[in-house]
Amino acid sequence: MDGIAGRACVVTGSTKGIGLSVATSLAEAGADVVISARSARDVERVAADLDAKSAGRVVGITCDVSRVEDCQELLGGAVEELGRLDVLINNAGVGIYAPITELTVEDWQRQVDTNLGGVFYCSKAAVPHLMESDDGWIVNVGSLACRNPFAGGTGYNASKFGLLGLSEAMMLDLRHHGIRVATVMPGSVNTDFGGSPASPESAWKLRPEDVASAVLHLLGYGGNALVSRIEMRPSQPPKG
Ligand SMILES: NC(=O)c1ccc[n+]([C@@H]2O[C@H](COP(=O)([O-])OP(=O)(O)OC[C@H]3O[C@@H](n4cnc5c(N)ncnc54)[C@H](OP(=O)(O)O)[C@@H]3O)[C@@H](O)[C@H]2O)c1
């Protein structure tokens, strides 16, 4: 399939931040999009708003990606609503920063279950449908924390290092089934993530639109090229 228009896409964690920007860019380009997150009210509001101003269909399905049944219902529901599946964007994630001395078992589990487990559950449910597509894609939103440990990153680094391993192993398997898998790894993005709210003082950070632009760029690749990893950094961070 050429271009984004008409592709059937699911974006997890798409009511705010990076996911919202990716979903908006896909809808503006004419794709059919499923919006999803845990808050049903946010999912309904964002889906209705985007659907009203987009060429393609935009529908909402509530999903907590740390719950395997939710992920199965999300992908099954997407195919029911849109008729097929071409693109899965695994974006939903949480950041709880604390050293091992302070990180609770619950916060460890929440990060691993969401940032890593959710990608596995959604991808597993998506793959049989993506195999039917003539241009199937899974794009995983990782982080520079996929490769760079930082103090306080016990749970976040573990989940994101695991995500990169999962993503690249899937990439090697799924290319033989006509599905491309890529990991986008941004540095700091100006969103309400990990306890630090978006702010004008953080205008030096990447914008959610910068990450969306990288995702859409990836989806434009075809032919024999499989671009499997993009690292992104703010171009002019404060010197420190
Ligand atoms: N911001 C950064 O500096 C940065 C840098 C690198 C990578 N990233 C990665 O980018 C992704 C998105 O981050 P963001 O900054 O856009 O975050 P955000 O502004 O906090 O938005 C997170 C989105 O994910 C949803 N979400 C959270 N937990 C979920 C769950 N268990 N199941 C389904 N949806 C869930 C949220 O809605 P609900 O709360 O309603 O579920 C929301 O729509 C994450 O994977 C993050 O690790 C962020």
The ligand as a MOL file (V3000), in Angstrom:
LIG
                    3D

  0  0  0     0  0            999 V3000
M  V30 BEGIN CTAB
M  V30 COUNTS 48 52 0 0 0
M  V30 BEGIN ATOM
M  V30 1 N 8.0480 12.0760 27.5560 0
M  V30 2 C 9.3030 11.6670 27.4340 0
M  V30 3 O 10.2680 12.3750 27.8180 0
M  V30 4 C 9.5910 10.3400 26.7590 0
M  V30 5 C 10.8970 10.1110 26.2980 0
M  V30 6 C 11.1680 8.8950 25.6780 0
M  V30 7 C 10.1980 7.9420 25.5250 0
M  V30 8 N 8.9440 8.1880 25.9990 0 CHG=1
M  V30 9 C 7.9590 7.1130 25.8290 0
M  V30 10 O 6.8720 7.6010 25.0560 0
M  V30 11 C 5.6680 6.9190 25.4020 0
M  V30 12 C 4.5650 7.9280 25.6350 0
M  V30 13 O 4.9840 8.8630 26.6040 0
M  V30 14 P 4.3230 10.3180 26.7770 0
M  V30 15 O 5.4060 11.2140 27.2070 0
M  V30 16 O 3.5140 10.6580 25.5890 0 CHG=-1
M  V30 17 O 3.3800 10.0050 28.0510 0
M  V30 18 P 2.0080 10.7180 28.5610 0
M  V30 19 O 1.9070 12.1200 28.0610 0
M  V30 20 O 1.9960 10.4470 30.0280 0
M  V30 21 O 0.8560 9.8530 27.8470 0
M  V30 22 C 0.7570 8.4760 28.1390 0
M  V30 23 C -0.4400 7.8810 27.4170 0
M  V30 24 O -0.4500 6.4820 27.6760 0
M  V30 25 C -1.6730 6.1140 28.3390 0
M  V30 26 N -1.3660 5.0170 29.2460 0
M  V30 27 C -0.6340 5.0240 30.4000 0
M  V30 28 N -0.6240 3.8020 30.9490 0
M  V30 29 C -1.3570 2.9900 30.1410 0
M  V30 30 C -1.7310 1.6290 30.1770 0
M  V30 31 N -1.3510 0.7990 31.1800 0
M  V30 32 N -2.4830 1.1450 29.1690 0
M  V30 33 C -2.8870 1.9410 28.1520 0
M  V30 34 N -2.5810 3.2440 28.0650 0
M  V30 35 C -1.8240 3.7580 29.0630 0
M  V30 36 C -2.1780 7.4050 28.9970 0
M  V30 37 O -3.6060 7.4420 29.1930 0
M  V30 38 P -4.3060 6.7650 30.4920 0
M  V30 39 O -3.5750 7.2900 31.6760 0
M  V30 40 O -5.7490 7.1880 30.4220 0
M  V30 41 O -4.1520 5.2890 30.3290 0
M  V30 42 C -1.7730 8.4260 27.9160 0
M  V30 43 O -2.6900 8.4160 26.8510 0
M  V30 44 C 6.0180 6.0490 26.6220 0
M  V30 45 O 6.2180 4.7140 26.1980 0
M  V30 46 C 7.3360 6.6370 27.1330 0
M  V30 47 O 8.1280 5.6770 27.7860 0
M  V30 48 C 8.6050 9.3650 26.6110 0
M  V30 END ATOM
M  V30 BEGIN BOND
M  V30 1 1 1 2
M  V30 2 2 2 3
M  V30 3 1 2 4
M  V30 4 1 4 5
M  V30 5 2 4 48
M  V30 6 2 5 6
M  V30 7 1 6 7
M  V30 8 2 7 8
M  V30 9 1 8 9
M  V30 10 1 8 48
M  V30 11 1 9 10
M  V30 12 1 9 46
M  V30 13 1 10 11
M  V30 14 1 11 12
M  V30 15 1 11 44
M  V30 16 1 12 13
M  V30 17 1 13 14
M  V30 18 2 14 15
M  V30 19 1 14 16
M  V30 20 1 14 17
M  V30 21 1 17 18
M  V30 22 2 18 19
M  V30 23 1 18 20
M  V30 24 1 18 21
M  V30 25 1 21 22
M  V30 26 1 22 23
M  V30 27 1 23 24
M  V30 28 1 23 42
M  V30 29 1 24 25
M  V30 30 1 25 26
M  V30 31 1 25 36
M  V30 32 1 26 27
M  V30 33 1 26 35
M  V30 34 2 27 28
M  V30 35 1 28 29
M  V30 36 1 29 30
M  V30 37 2 29 35
M  V30 38 1 30 31
M  V30 39 2 30 32
M  V30 40 1 32 33
M  V30 41 2 33 34
M  V30 42 1 34 35
M  V30 43 1 36 37
M  V30 44 1 36 42
M  V30 45 1 37 38
M  V30 46 2 38 39
M  V30 47 1 38 40
M  V30 48 1 38 41
M  V30 49 1 42 43
M  V30 50 1 44 45
M  V30 51 1 44 46
M  V30 52 1 46 47
M  V30 END BOND
M  V30 END CTAB
M  END
